[in-house]
Amino acid sequence: MSPINRRALLTAAGATALSGLAACDEQTLKTVQARLNPTQATGGAGAGAAAPAGNAVAEAGATSAVSETVRMPSEPWTYARFNTAMEASERPHTLSEAQFNEVQTRKPAAIERIRVYLDSRFGAHDPNVVRAFESVPRDFYHYAYASDESTAYQAYEADPKPWAIGHGSVLSDYLGQAYMTQLAAPKPTDVTLEIGTGSGFQSSLLSRIVRDSYTIEIIQPIGQAVGKIFDPLGYDNVHSRVGDGYFGWPEVTEGFDTIMLTCVAQYAPPELFRQLKPGGKLIIPIGQPFRRGQVLYVYTKDADGRVRSRRDVGVFFIPMTGAMQTQARPA
Protein backbone atom coordinates (compact mmCIF):
# COMPACT_ATOMS: atom_id res chain seq x y z
CA MET A 1 0.00 0.00 0.00
CA SER A 2 1.42 3.43 -0.93
CA PRO A 3 2.33 5.83 1.91
CA ILE A 4 -0.33 8.29 3.06
CA ASN A 5 0.17 11.86 1.86
CA ARG A 6 -1.06 14.04 4.74
CA ARG A 7 -0.70 17.24 2.67
CA ALA A 8 -2.98 15.87 -0.04
CA LEU A 9 -5.45 14.65 2.59
CA LEU A 10 -5.49 18.06 4.25
CA THR A 11 -6.21 19.72 0.91
CA ALA A 12 -9.09 17.31 0.30
CA ALA A 13 -10.39 17.86 3.82
CA GLY A 14 -10.34 21.59 3.29
CA ALA A 15 -12.33 21.23 0.09
CA THR A 16 -14.92 19.15 1.91
CA ALA A 17 -15.07 21.70 4.71
CA LEU A 18 -15.82 24.49 2.27
CA SER A 19 -18.65 22.57 0.70
CA GLY A 20 -20.25 21.69 4.05
CA LEU A 21 -21.57 18.27 5.04
CA ALA A 22 -23.73 16.09 2.85
CA ALA A 23 -25.75 13.02 3.79
CA CYS A 24 -27.08 12.31 0.34
CA ASP A 25 -25.90 12.70 -3.23
CA GLU A 26 -27.95 14.32 -6.00
CA GLN A 27 -29.02 11.05 -7.63
CA THR A 28 -30.30 9.63 -4.35
CA LEU A 29 -32.14 12.87 -3.67
CA LYS A 30 -33.88 12.61 -7.04
CA THR A 31 -34.87 9.02 -6.27
CA VAL A 32 -36.17 9.92 -2.83
CA GLN A 33 -38.03 12.95 -4.16
CA ALA A 34 -39.78 10.80 -6.76
CA ARG A 35 -40.91 8.37 -4.06
CA LEU A 36 -42.02 10.87 -1.46
CA ASN A 37 -45.58 12.14 -1.25
CA PRO A 38 -45.28 15.25 0.92
CA THR A 39 -48.97 15.14 1.81
CA GLN A 40 -48.55 11.84 3.68
CA ALA A 41 -46.68 11.11 6.92
CA THR A 42 -44.21 8.78 5.28
CA GLY A 43 -40.50 8.42 5.64
CA GLY A 44 -38.28 9.57 8.48
CA ALA A 45 -35.00 10.16 6.84
CA GLY A 46 -36.45 9.24 3.48
CA ALA A 47 -39.57 7.34 2.42
CA GLY A 48 -41.67 4.40 3.49
CA ALA A 49 -44.67 3.51 5.64
CA ALA A 50 -44.54 5.28 8.99
CA ALA A 51 -45.11 3.14 12.04
CA PRO A 52 -46.79 4.84 15.00
CA ALA A 53 -44.44 6.50 17.44
CA GLY A 54 -43.59 4.04 20.15
CA ASN A 55 -43.90 0.96 17.92
CA ALA A 56 -40.65 -0.70 18.90
CA VAL A 57 -38.67 -3.21 16.92
CA ALA A 58 -36.29 -3.69 19.83
CA GLU A 59 -37.16 -2.21 23.18
CA ALA A 60 -34.33 -1.02 25.40
CA GLY A 61 -32.76 -3.76 27.43
CA ALA A 62 -30.97 -3.50 30.73
CA THR A 63 -28.84 -0.41 31.22
CA SER A 64 -25.37 -1.00 29.82
CA ALA A 65 -22.29 -0.67 32.00
CA VAL A 66 -20.22 2.46 31.65
CA SER A 67 -16.95 1.91 29.79
CA GLU A 68 -14.10 4.25 30.64
CA THR A 69 -12.50 3.64 27.23
CA VAL A 70 -13.74 3.14 23.69
CA ARG A 71 -15.28 -0.31 23.34
CA MET A 72 -12.89 -2.14 21.03
CA PRO A 73 -13.72 -5.52 19.43
CA SER A 74 -12.69 -8.60 21.40
CA GLU A 75 -11.39 -10.33 18.26
CA PRO A 76 -10.16 -9.25 14.82
CA TRP A 77 -12.61 -8.48 12.03
CA THR A 78 -12.02 -11.36 9.63
CA TYR A 79 -13.83 -12.81 6.65
CA ALA A 80 -15.12 -15.61 8.91
CA ARG A 81 -16.52 -13.05 11.38
CA PHE A 82 -18.04 -11.06 8.51
CA ASN A 83 -19.79 -14.19 7.23
CA THR A 84 -21.08 -15.12 10.67
CA ALA A 85 -22.37 -11.61 11.38
CA MET A 86 -24.03 -11.31 7.97
CA GLU A 87 -25.80 -14.64 8.46
CA ALA A 88 -26.91 -13.69 11.97
CA SER A 89 -28.32 -10.39 10.68
CA GLU A 90 -30.22 -12.29 7.94
CA ARG A 91 -28.51 -10.47 5.09
CA PRO A 92 -27.17 -12.59 2.21
CA HIS A 93 -23.99 -11.57 0.40
CA THR A 94 -21.68 -12.70 -2.40
CA LEU A 95 -18.49 -10.94 -1.26
CA SER A 96 -15.44 -13.13 -1.78
CA GLU A 97 -12.59 -13.39 0.73
CA ALA A 98 -10.27 -11.66 -1.74
CA GLN A 99 -12.72 -8.75 -2.06
CA PHE A 100 -13.09 -8.59 1.72
CA ASN A 101 -9.33 -8.43 2.20
CA GLU A 102 -8.98 -5.72 -0.43
CA VAL A 103 -11.59 -3.61 1.39
CA GLN A 104 -9.62 -3.91 4.65
CA THR A 105 -6.46 -2.59 2.99
CA ARG A 106 -8.31 0.70 2.34
CA LYS A 107 -9.28 1.23 5.96
CA PRO A 108 -6.00 2.74 7.32
CA ALA A 109 -6.06 5.50 4.70
CA ALA A 110 -9.73 6.24 5.50
CA ILE A 111 -8.92 6.50 9.21
CA GLU A 112 -6.08 8.90 8.40
CA ARG A 113 -8.46 11.01 6.29
CA ILE A 114 -10.73 11.25 9.31
CA ARG A 115 -7.86 12.38 11.56
CA VAL A 116 -6.74 15.04 9.10
CA TYR A 117 -10.29 16.23 8.49
CA LEU A 118 -11.08 16.58 12.18
CA ASP A 119 -7.76 18.34 12.76
CA SER A 120 -8.68 20.83 10.05
CA ARG A 121 -12.22 21.44 11.36
CA PHE A 122 -11.71 21.40 15.12
CA GLY A 123 -8.00 22.15 15.50
CA ALA A 124 -7.43 18.64 16.85
CA HIS A 125 -9.20 15.33 16.50
CA ASP A 126 -10.82 13.57 19.44
CA PRO A 127 -8.86 10.31 19.83
CA ASN A 128 -12.00 8.53 21.04
CA VAL A 129 -13.84 9.43 17.84
CA VAL A 130 -11.01 8.05 15.72
CA ARG A 131 -10.78 4.90 17.85
CA ALA A 132 -14.52 4.41 17.51
CA PHE A 133 -14.13 4.52 13.72
CA GLU A 134 -11.32 1.98 13.99
CA SER A 135 -13.52 -0.33 16.07
CA VAL A 136 -16.63 -0.36 13.84
CA PRO A 137 -16.41 -2.42 10.61
CA ARG A 138 -17.93 0.01 8.13
CA ASP A 139 -18.10 -2.60 5.35
CA PHE A 140 -20.74 -4.43 7.43
CA TYR A 141 -23.07 -1.41 7.02
CA HIS A 142 -22.79 -1.14 3.24
CA TYR A 143 -25.96 -2.97 2.25
CA ALA A 144 -28.68 -2.42 -0.37
CA TYR A 145 -31.86 -3.39 1.47
CA ALA A 146 -34.26 -3.01 -1.46
CA SER A 147 -32.32 -5.54 -3.54
CA ASP A 148 -31.06 -7.56 -0.56
CA GLU A 149 -27.38 -7.53 -1.45
CA SER A 150 -24.17 -6.48 0.26
CA THR A 151 -22.24 -3.55 -1.18
CA ALA A 152 -19.34 -3.98 1.25
CA TYR A 153 -16.86 -3.67 -1.61
CA GLN A 154 -17.63 0.08 -1.65
CA ALA A 155 -16.42 0.72 1.89
CA TYR A 156 -13.55 3.07 2.82
CA GLU A 157 -13.64 4.84 -0.54
CA ALA A 158 -10.91 7.41 -1.21
CA ASP A 159 -13.48 10.06 -2.14
CA PRO A 160 -15.93 9.97 0.79
CA LYS A 161 -19.55 10.22 -0.28
CA PRO A 162 -23.03 8.99 0.72
CA TRP A 163 -24.27 5.63 -0.53
CA ALA A 164 -27.88 4.67 -1.19
CA ILE A 165 -29.02 1.69 0.91
CA GLY A 166 -32.54 1.40 -0.53
CA HIS A 167 -36.05 2.56 0.36
CA GLY A 168 -34.92 6.17 0.05
CA SER A 169 -32.31 5.94 2.81
CA VAL A 170 -28.55 6.45 2.73
CA LEU A 171 -25.32 5.64 4.50
CA SER A 172 -23.83 9.11 5.07
CA ASP A 173 -20.24 9.85 4.09
CA TYR A 174 -17.75 9.01 6.80
CA LEU A 175 -16.18 12.46 7.08
CA GLY A 176 -19.59 14.00 7.78
CA GLN A 177 -20.30 11.32 10.38
CA ALA A 178 -16.91 11.96 12.00
CA TYR A 179 -17.68 15.69 12.13
CA MET A 180 -21.08 15.24 13.78
CA THR A 181 -19.68 12.71 16.25
CA GLN A 182 -16.91 15.03 17.40
CA LEU A 183 -19.38 17.93 17.49
CA ALA A 184 -21.49 15.88 19.92
CA ALA A 185 -18.42 15.43 22.19
CA PRO A 186 -19.69 12.05 23.49
CA LYS A 187 -18.61 10.88 26.95
CA PRO A 188 -18.67 7.38 28.52
CA THR A 189 -21.60 8.24 30.83
CA ASP A 190 -23.75 9.74 28.05
CA VAL A 191 -27.08 8.50 26.75
CA THR A 192 -27.67 9.53 23.14
CA LEU A 193 -30.59 9.51 20.72
CA GLU A 194 -30.29 9.51 16.94
CA ILE A 195 -33.29 10.39 14.78
CA GLY A 196 -32.96 8.61 11.43
CA THR A 197 -31.16 5.26 11.95
CA GLY A 198 -30.50 4.67 8.25
CA SER A 199 -27.65 2.18 7.95
CA GLY A 200 -27.12 2.05 11.71
CA PHE A 201 -23.51 3.23 11.43
CA GLN A 202 -23.89 6.52 13.33
CA SER A 203 -25.64 4.92 16.30
CA SER A 204 -23.04 2.12 16.32
CA LEU A 205 -20.24 4.68 16.28
CA LEU A 206 -21.71 6.52 19.27
CA SER A 207 -22.27 3.25 21.11
CA ARG A 208 -18.54 2.55 21.21
CA ILE A 209 -18.07 5.68 23.35
CA VAL A 210 -21.32 6.32 25.26
CA ARG A 211 -23.22 4.31 27.87
CA ASP A 212 -26.35 3.80 25.75
CA SER A 213 -27.15 4.69 22.15
CA TYR A 214 -30.83 4.92 21.14
CA THR A 215 -31.94 5.25 17.54
CA ILE A 216 -35.29 5.67 15.75
CA GLU A 217 -36.10 4.97 12.10
CA ILE A 218 -39.44 5.78 10.49
CA ILE A 219 -38.89 3.80 7.26
CA GLN A 220 -40.29 0.46 8.35
CA PRO A 221 -38.32 -1.96 6.11
CA ILE A 222 -35.07 -0.17 6.95
CA GLY A 223 -35.80 0.02 10.68
CA GLN A 224 -36.78 -3.63 10.90
CA ALA A 225 -33.79 -4.89 8.91
CA VAL A 226 -31.19 -2.65 10.52
CA GLY A 227 -32.55 -3.50 13.97
CA LYS A 228 -31.04 -6.98 13.45
CA ILE A 229 -27.45 -5.91 12.76
CA PHE A 230 -26.33 -4.76 16.22
CA ASP A 231 -26.48 -8.00 18.20
CA PRO A 232 -24.22 -9.96 15.80
CA LEU A 233 -21.51 -7.38 16.50
CA GLY A 234 -22.07 -7.56 20.25
CA TYR A 235 -23.40 -3.98 20.40
CA ASP A 236 -25.75 -4.61 23.30
CA ASN A 237 -25.98 -0.93 24.24
CA VAL A 238 -27.67 0.05 20.96
CA HIS A 239 -31.47 0.22 21.26
CA SER A 240 -33.44 0.63 18.02
CA ARG A 241 -37.08 1.07 17.17
CA VAL A 242 -39.36 1.88 14.25
CA GLY A 243 -41.27 5.10 14.88
CA ASP A 244 -41.54 8.81 14.23
CA GLY A 245 -38.51 10.59 15.66
CA TYR A 246 -40.49 13.83 15.92
CA PHE A 247 -41.72 12.54 19.28
CA GLY A 248 -38.34 11.30 20.47
CA TRP A 249 -38.18 8.36 22.87
CA PRO A 250 -40.16 9.51 25.96
CA GLU A 251 -39.93 6.11 27.67
CA VAL A 252 -36.28 6.91 28.41
CA THR A 253 -37.29 9.01 31.40
CA GLU A 254 -33.77 10.11 32.33
CA GLY A 255 -33.53 11.98 29.01
CA PHE A 256 -30.61 12.33 26.65
CA ASP A 257 -27.23 14.02 26.78
CA THR A 258 -27.18 14.32 23.00
CA ILE A 259 -29.99 14.16 20.44
CA MET A 260 -28.75 14.06 16.85
CA LEU A 261 -30.88 14.27 13.71
CA THR A 262 -29.46 12.77 10.53
CA CYS A 263 -32.27 14.19 8.40
CA VAL A 264 -33.20 17.80 7.74
CA ALA A 265 -36.12 19.30 9.69
CA GLN A 266 -37.98 22.54 9.02
CA TYR A 267 -37.78 23.37 12.72
CA ALA A 268 -36.70 21.72 15.97
CA PRO A 269 -39.49 19.50 17.38
CA PRO A 270 -40.54 20.76 20.85
CA GLU A 271 -40.64 17.27 22.35
CA LEU A 272 -36.92 16.83 21.69
CA PHE A 273 -36.12 19.84 23.88
CA ARG A 274 -38.19 18.32 26.68
CA GLN A 275 -36.20 15.07 26.44
CA LEU A 276 -32.85 16.85 26.43
CA LYS A 277 -31.01 16.77 29.76
CA PRO A 278 -29.78 20.01 31.35
CA GLY A 279 -26.34 20.53 29.83
CA GLY A 280 -27.43 18.45 26.84
CA LYS A 281 -26.98 19.16 23.15
CA LEU A 282 -29.42 18.91 20.21
CA ILE A 283 -27.67 18.70 16.83
CA ILE A 284 -30.14 19.25 14.01
CA PRO A 285 -30.03 20.17 10.32
CA ILE A 286 -32.69 22.81 9.59
CA GLY A 287 -33.89 23.90 6.18
CA GLN A 288 -36.22 23.06 3.33
CA PRO A 289 -36.36 19.54 1.85
CA PHE A 290 -34.35 19.03 -1.35
CA ARG A 291 -33.00 22.59 -1.29
CA ARG A 292 -29.61 24.07 -0.65
CA GLY A 293 -29.21 26.48 2.22
CA GLN A 294 -29.73 23.89 4.96
CA VAL A 295 -27.79 24.69 8.14
CA LEU A 296 -26.63 22.50 11.00
CA TYR A 297 -27.78 24.05 14.30
CA VAL A 298 -26.51 23.18 17.77
CA TYR A 299 -28.96 23.80 20.63
CA THR A 300 -27.74 23.54 24.22
CA LYS A 301 -29.85 23.43 27.36
CA ASP A 302 -28.52 25.27 30.42
CA ALA A 303 -28.84 23.90 33.95
CA ASP A 304 -31.86 26.18 34.47
CA GLY A 305 -33.57 24.81 31.35
CA ARG A 306 -32.83 27.78 29.10
CA VAL A 307 -32.10 26.77 25.50
CA ARG A 308 -29.46 28.52 23.42
CA SER A 309 -28.68 28.00 19.74
CA ARG A 310 -25.90 28.61 17.27
CA ARG A 311 -25.43 28.07 13.57
CA ASP A 312 -22.67 25.64 12.71
CA VAL A 313 -22.05 24.64 9.08
CA GLY A 314 -23.93 24.29 5.81
CA VAL A 315 -25.34 20.81 5.20
CA PHE A 316 -27.44 18.82 2.73
CA PHE A 317 -29.62 16.03 4.15
CA ILE A 318 -32.67 14.10 2.99
CA PRO A 319 -35.86 15.24 4.78
CA MET A 320 -37.40 14.36 8.08
CA THR A 321 -40.97 13.33 7.39
CA GLY A 322 -43.88 11.94 9.37
CA ALA A 323 -45.27 14.47 11.86
CA MET A 324 -42.75 17.06 10.70
CA GLN A 325 -44.85 17.36 7.54
CA THR A 326 -48.21 17.51 9.28
CA GLN A 327 -47.71 19.27 12.63
CA ALA A 328 -48.07 23.04 12.69
CA ARG A 329 -44.83 24.86 13.42
CA PRO A 330 -44.78 25.99 17.09
CA ALA A 331 -45.46 29.67 17.61
Stockholm file with secondary structure:
# STOCKHOLM 1.0

chainA/1-331         MSPINRRALLTAAGATALSGLAACDEQTLKTVQARLNPTQATGGAGAGAAAPAGNAVAEAGATSAVSETVRMPSEPWTYARFNTAMEASERPHTLSEAQFNEVQTRKPAAIERIRVYLDSRFGAHDPNVVRAFESVPRDFYHYAYASDESTAYQAYEADPKPWAIGHGSVLSDYLGQAYMTQLAAPKPTDVTLEIGTGSGFQSSLLSRIVRDSYTIEIIQPIGQAVGKIFDPLGYDNVHSRVGDGYFGWPEVTEGFDTIMLTCVAQYAPPELFRQLKPGGKLIIPIGQPFRRGQVLYVYTKDADGRVRSRRDVGVFFIPMTGAMQTQARPA
#=GR chainA/1-331 SS CCCCCHHHHHHHHHHHHHHCEESSCHHHHHHHHHHCCTTSCCCSSSCSCBCCTTCCSSCCCSCCCCCSSCCCCSSCCCHHHHHHHHHHTTCCCCCCHHHHHHHHHHHHHHHHHHHHHHHHHHSSCCHHHHHHHHHSCGGGGCEETTTTEECGGGTTCSSCCCEEEETTEEECCHHHHHHHHHHHCCCTTCEEEEECCTTSHHHHHHHTTSSEEEEEECBHHHHHHHTTSSGGGTCTTEEEEESCGGGCCTTCTTCEEEEEESSBBSSCCHHHHHTEEEEEEEEEEESCTTCSCEEEEEEEECTTSCEEEEEEEEEECCBCCGGGGTSCCCC
#=GC SS_cons         CCCCCHHHHHHHHHHHHHHCEESSCHHHHHHHHHHCCTTSCCCSSSCSCBCCTTCCSSCCCSCCCCCSSCCCCSSCCCHHHHHHHHHHTTCCCCCCHHHHHHHHHHHHHHHHHHHHHHHHHHSSCCHHHHHHHHHSCGGGGCEETTTTEECGGGTTCSSCCCEEEETTEEECCHHHHHHHHHHHCCCTTCEEEEECCTTSHHHHHHHTTSSEEEEEECBHHHHHHHTTSSGGGTCTTEEEEESCGGGCCTTCTTCEEEEEESSBBSSCCHHHHHTEEEEEEEEEEESCTTCSCEEEEEEEECTTSCEEEEEEEEEECCBCCGGGGTSCCCC
//
